[in-house]
Amino acid sequence: MLGHNQTDLSTFFIAGINYKKTDANLRGMYAINSDQYANLILLAPKFKVKEFFVLSTCNRTEIYGFAENIKDLSNLLCTQTQGSTDTFNKMAYVKKGLKAIEHLFCVAAGLDSQILGDYEIVGQIKKAFKYSKENRFIGAYMDRLVNEVLKSSKLIRTNTGLSGGSISVSFAAVQYLKEKVSNIADKQILLLGTGKIGGNTCKNLVDYLQTKNITLINRTEDKAAKLAIELGLKYASMDDLSNQIDRADIILVATNSADPVILESHIVNSSDKLIIDLSIPYNVEKSAQELAHITLINVDELSKIKDETLQTRIGEIPKAKAIIAAHITEFSAWHEMRKNVPVLKAVKDRLLAMQQCNMYMNYSASLSPLTVGHNAEEKIQKVINGMAIKMRQQNLRGCNYIEAINEYIATGTN
């Protein structure tokens, strides 16, 4: 809920867990889906959380926001998770102020991804940020911050090789199939979920494995149909899931369901199958994962794939960090200027009020025709802009009211 001014960096926090200290099973207990995100929006005022957004991916769950203390953010997040608040607090990393800002920049650049340079994270940040903004939990400060973060990420992508080559979670799945499965063209592939990750995985399957023996299933059937038609593939409805699982040799799961989609009952009596689960939480029932004739690969195992592309990306890290440092400096300068906003507004209000002062009106009329209306406002804004520049360059925190008045009066003599 907005209606406040945020200028104190000490109240900006991030709390989260990621792949560095937690496995996919534990991360799955703290994953946030769209319904849970909606509940967080409703509960935020009760926890005195003023601005926030939640980033929940296969690699991490993080909450960014302004609050009186970090516990308010953590407690809010854990109202919607399967895992407990105590466990989250034990495993979570916590950052505030500039450290939290730097972390967000690094995440958006792919520097903190499980697969270095994975650019899919940017779309997930945009989606989370948009949802909170639409629900009025993003103010001017965080809006400026995230926009600066996205600008930095884009510059890194276009001016460095950090995201070069073909390495991402979706591509790693395809690379695994290419290395481990012979005669892939003869295999029947089932892909569950055609969202961002599922869609990318599907396109990589077609492009790199040169196969179209792929059937798509999505909770919203129209979405699966659209992608299938675009790529010349087959699609089926969720009602036909059991039959399609039975027919498939390889199953890739990229849904965002809170509950398992593939159950033990689907495959207990099936032929041998390879299942690649790209979902967090896992969308394959635990008992199904343990069946002897089922080979299951998850996101943590896929992240171990290394190649020449990854080594090249490592060499690009210093360039990326230099770009981030420049954008953080720019944002910090804007942040410092925000502290002067109350002074600038007060001076502007005084100058506007001065238009009605008889002494000023008489003085101005004696020099030139009185400037009124829009032109007067333009003159005032020009003076305020100049005052803002001087305050930034000279790092002056005092009120330059007298100087501004003199400068405004001087412009009336020209």
RAQUIQUI-V283486 format. One record per residue. N is the residue number from 1. RES is the residue in one letter. OMEGA is omega in radians with two decimals (* if undefined). Layout:
N;RES;OMEGA
N;RES;OMEGA
//
This chain:
1;M;-3.08
2;L;-3.07
3;G;-3.13
4;H;3.09
5;N;3.14
6;Q;3.07
7;T;-3.09
8;D;-3.11
9;L;-3.10
10;S;3.12
11;T;3.10
12;F;-3.04
13;F;2.89
14;I;3.04
15;A;-3.11
16;G;2.99
17;I;3.07
18;N;-3.04
19;Y;-3.04
20;K;-3.10
21;K;-3.07
22;T;3.09
23;D;-3.05
24;A;3.13
25;N;-3.14
26;L;3.12
27;R;3.14
28;G;3.14
29;M;-3.12
30;Y;3.09
31;A;-3.13
32;I;3.07
33;N;-3.03
34;S;3.13
35;D;3.13
36;Q;3.09
37;Y;3.11
38;A;3.10
39;N;3.10
40;L;3.10
41;I;-3.12
42;L;-3.05
43;L;-3.02
44;A;-3.13
45;P;3.14
46;K;3.14
47;F;3.11
48;K;3.08
49;V;-2.96
50;K;3.08
51;E;3.12
52;F;2.85
53;F;-3.07
54;V;3.09
55;L;-3.10
56;S;-3.12
57;T;3.11
58;C;-3.11
59;N;-2.95
60;R;2.82
61;T;-3.09
62;E;3.03
63;I;3.12
64;Y;3.08
65;G;3.04
66;F;3.13
67;A;3.11
68;E;3.05
69;N;-3.04
70;I;-3.13
71;K;3.12
72;D;3.12
73;L;-3.13
74;S;-3.13
75;N;3.09
76;L;-3.12
77;L;-3.02
78;C;3.00
79;T;-3.05
80;Q;-3.09
81;T;3.06
82;Q;3.13
83;G;-3.08
84;S;3.07
85;T;-3.13
86;D;3.14
87;T;3.12
88;F;-3.11
89;N;3.12
90;K;-3.04
91;M;-2.98
92;A;2.92
93;Y;-3.09
94;V;3.09
95;K;3.09
96;K;3.10
97;G;-3.10
98;L;3.10
99;K;3.10
100;A;3.11
101;I;3.13
102;E;3.12
103;H;3.14
104;L;3.09
105;F;-3.11
106;C;3.10
107;V;-3.11
108;A;3.14
109;A;-3.07
110;G;3.13
111;L;-3.10
112;D;-3.10
113;S;3.12
114;Q;2.97
115;I;-3.03
116;L;3.08
117;G;3.13
118;D;-3.01
119;Y;-3.13
120;E;-3.12
121;I;-3.10
122;V;3.11
123;G;3.14
124;Q;3.06
125;I;-3.14
126;K;-3.11
127;K;-3.14
128;A;-3.14
129;F;-3.14
130;K;-3.10
131;Y;3.12
132;S;3.14
133;K;3.11
134;E;-3.14
135;N;2.99
136;R;3.04
137;F;3.01
138;I;3.10
139;G;-3.07
140;A;-3.09
141;Y;-3.10
142;M;3.08
143;D;3.12
144;R;-3.13
145;L;-3.08
146;V;3.09
147;N;3.11
148;E;3.10
149;V;-3.12
150;L;3.07
151;K;3.12
152;S;-3.13
153;S;3.13
154;K;3.14
155;L;3.11
156;I;-3.11
157;R;-3.06
158;T;-3.04
159;N;3.06
160;T;3.09
161;G;-3.08
162;L;3.13
163;S;-3.12
164;G;-3.12
165;G;-3.04
166;S;3.08
167;I;3.04
168;S;3.12
169;V;-3.12
170;S;3.13
171;F;3.10
172;A;3.10
173;A;3.14
174;V;3.12
175;Q;3.10
176;Y;3.14
177;L;-3.11
178;K;-3.09
179;E;-2.96
180;K;-3.02
181;V;3.08
182;S;3.14
183;N;-3.07
184;I;-3.11
185;A;-3.13
186;D;-3.07
187;K;3.05
188;Q;-3.08
189;I;3.06
190;L;3.11
191;L;3.12
192;L;3.13
193;G;-3.12
194;T;3.04
195;G;-3.07
196;K;-3.10
197;I;3.13
198;G;3.13
199;G;3.10
200;N;3.12
201;T;-3.13
202;C;-3.13
203;K;3.09
204;N;3.09
205;L;-3.11
206;V;-3.04
207;D;-2.97
208;Y;-3.13
209;L;3.09
210;Q;3.10
211;T;3.06
212;K;3.03
213;N;-3.02
214;I;3.06
215;T;-3.11
216;L;3.02
217;I;3.09
218;N;3.13
219;R;3.01
220;T;-2.99
221;E;-3.12
222;D;-3.13
223;K;3.09
224;A;-3.13
225;A;-3.12
226;K;-3.13
227;L;3.14
228;A;3.12
229;I;3.14
230;E;-3.04
231;L;3.14
232;G;-3.12
233;L;3.07
234;K;3.04
235;Y;-3.13
236;A;3.14
237;S;3.09
238;M;3.13
239;D;-3.10
240;D;-3.03
241;L;-3.09
242;S;3.14
243;N;-3.12
244;Q;3.07
245;I;-3.12
246;D;-3.09
247;R;-2.98
248;A;2.98
249;D;-3.10
250;I;3.13
251;I;3.03
252;L;-3.07
253;V;-3.13
254;A;3.12
255;T;3.07
256;N;-3.14
257;S;3.09
258;A;-3.12
259;D;3.13
260;P;3.11
261;V;3.09
262;I;-3.06
263;L;3.08
264;E;-3.12
265;S;3.13
266;H;-2.93
267;I;-3.06
268;V;-3.12
269;N;-3.07
270;S;3.01
271;S;3.11
272;D;-3.12
273;K;2.98
274;L;3.13
275;I;3.07
276;I;-3.08
277;D;3.13
278;L;-3.02
279;S;2.95
280;I;0.01
281;P;3.13
282;Y;3.10
283;N;3.02
284;V;-3.10
285;E;-3.03
286;K;-3.13
287;S;3.10
288;A;3.14
289;Q;-3.02
290;E;3.14
291;L;-3.02
292;A;-3.06
293;H;3.14
294;I;3.01
295;T;-3.09
296;L;3.07
297;I;3.14
298;N;-3.04
299;V;3.14
300;D;3.12
301;E;3.13
302;L;-3.08
303;S;-3.12
304;K;3.14
305;I;-3.14
306;K;3.02
307;D;-3.09
308;E;-3.14
309;T;-3.11
310;L;3.11
311;Q;3.08
312;T;-3.13
313;R;3.14
314;I;3.13
315;G;-3.12
316;E;-3.08
317;I;3.14
318;P;3.11
319;K;-3.14
320;A;-3.12
321;K;3.10
322;A;3.10
323;I;3.12
324;I;-3.13
325;A;3.13
326;A;-3.13
327;H;3.07
328;I;3.09
329;T;3.13
330;E;3.13
331;F;3.14
332;S;3.10
333;A;3.09
334;W;3.12
335;H;3.11
336;E;3.13
337;M;3.12
338;R;3.13
339;K;-3.12
340;N;-3.08
341;V;3.13
342;P;3.12
343;V;-3.12
344;L;3.13
345;K;3.14
346;A;3.13
347;V;3.13
348;K;3.12
349;D;3.14
350;R;-3.14
351;L;3.09
352;L;3.12
353;A;-3.12
354;M;3.12
355;Q;-3.10
356;Q;-3.12
357;C;-3.10
358;N;-3.13
359;M;-3.14
360;Y;-3.11
361;M;3.12
362;N;-3.14
363;Y;-3.12
364;S;-3.12
365;A;-3.13
366;S;-3.11
367;L;-3.09
368;S;3.06
369;P;-3.06
370;L;3.08
371;T;-3.07
372;V;3.00
373;G;-3.03
374;H;-3.12
375;N;3.11
376;A;3.13
377;E;3.09
378;E;3.11
379;K;-3.14
380;I;-3.13
381;Q;3.10
382;K;3.11
383;V;-3.13
384;I;3.11
385;N;3.11
386;G;3.11
387;M;3.14
388;A;3.14
389;I;-3.14
390;K;3.14
391;M;3.13
392;R;-3.09
393;Q;-3.07
394;Q;3.14
395;N;3.13
396;L;-3.12
397;R;-3.14
398;G;-3.13
399;C;3.12
400;N;-3.02
401;Y;-3.09
402;I;3.13
403;E;3.14
404;A;3.11
405;I;3.13
406;N;-3.13
407;E;3.13
408;Y;3.14
409;I;-3.13
410;A;-3.13
411;T;3.13
412;G;-3.14
413;T;-3.11
414;N;*
//
